[in-house]
Amino acid sequence: MIGKSGTGGSFRGLANYIEQEHKLEWKESRNLPGFDRNQDIRLMEDTASMSRAEKPVYHLSVSYHPDDDPTKQQMLEDAENLLEHLGLDDHQAVIASHKDEDFKHVHLMVNRVHHNKDRAWNPWNDRQKYRAKLREIEAERGYTQLLEMERDKNGLSLTRGEYQRKVSTGEIEIPERTEVQAIFDRAEDWKQLEDELAELNLKIKPKGRGGVLQDINTGYQMKLSRVKREHSYGRLQKRFGKYKEYQAEKKRVAKVEKTLGKGADRKVAEALKNAHGWEDIRKWEKDGLRFRPSNGRLYVVNTNTGKEMSLSKINKSYTGEKLQSMIGDLGQYQKAINAVEGLDFYSDKMKAAFTKAVRAEFGSPDESADAGQALKKTMNKALSTGFKVRDSIRQIKSFSNAISSSNPATGVAKMALNIGKQITKQLEKGRGMGR
């Protein structure tokens, strides 16, 4: 547990901070009515006016380790134990828990002036007092201890300024410094570096024009160049690329995986890379993921959860010309499929042959060749099976026009027209067009 404290002159100003709606998880009051925020603040101000103290507000914040998960009741008890230990248990106080960080923490706004006394409580040596109490609470509850970095070689507690000065002079080094240097030496990219540093509760943080190494538990920082000169922020970016770009990509992938599941971004990228055309996209399904074309746009659906995400939101590079250059024109593909489905063929086999040929046209080259032969065979068979060839040719022309009305005709449309012409010539040489 980490405690930080200070004094101020405005109860309302501190209340506005600790009670921000997007941060506040819960709030309790002590020695106050607690029904109306403004009333509580006025009572604290009135009580403070009994003293000549210029800074009657005492602010104490307590942070827990990310691995600790105390309940509301436990956090209240911890806060009350601290107030009692400091001699503030009879003073007016507001206790507020925040939810804006990855670790739990509470803020205590306390009136230094007691409602039955005319003198303000003296905060002298408060840090030593509440830190000692925090050690007791950690031991009693089994919490993770967080203040070891705030101690010097003799085990005495240091102020934040004293600690930072000792770090800057090298008198105090961050824990496991040799191991940290080894992590930086062997890292091949930002991800590997971040993952291994996280095991030591450390993280990299951009700051100003450079970057720092920050202890996650205490918030204390040191320049990256102090780890080792060749590990400065600038040199790391030369090795691994821009850190902010890496962070943006990391957030994008996390957003995709939150919606579609772990590994979804990688699986979609592989599917697009291996697709020869839109038919391969239609048939693709992996670990509950599949594509869903709609109105000229492509979506990825997780069939297990029902959640979906447009391809352009998954990755902006999968849009427009880039996507068409990878797997062809989606509009042309949908038009061809709709054209086949919209015609009333005289034979299910003929319709199946057309459908297979159209899908193959937008799939792999081998499938396209096989389907083309099947289509040609089916059409030529029309002469010997009693089909109304005149109407069949009309359907073929309608199919071709439906596909090529606004875009160049696909290979299937051209093939259908050529086959139609061949059948017409054979009929003219034989029994005429009546059949």
KAFENPE-V567731 format. One line per field, one symbol per residue. ss: DSSP state (h for helix, s for strand, l for the rest). A space follows every 50 residues. Layout:
BEGIN
ss: ???
END
This chain:
BEGIN
ss: lsssssssllhhhhhhhhlllllsssssssllllllhhhhhhhhhhhhll llllllsssssssllllllllhhhhhhhhhhhhhhhllllllssssssll llllssssssslsllllllslllllhhhhhhhhhhhhhhhhllllllhhh slllllsllhhhhhhhhhllllllllhhhhhhhhhhlllhhhhhhhhhll lssssssllsssssslllllssshhhhlhhhlhhhhhhhhllhhhhhhhh hhhhhhhhhhlllhhhhhhhhhhhlllhhhhhhlssllssssssllssss sslllllssshhhhlllllhhhhhhhhllhhhhhhhhhhhhhlllllhhh hhhhhhhhhhhlllhhhhhhhhhhhhhhhhhhhhllllhhhhhhhhhhhh hhhhllllllhhhhhhhhhhhhhhhhhhhllllll
END
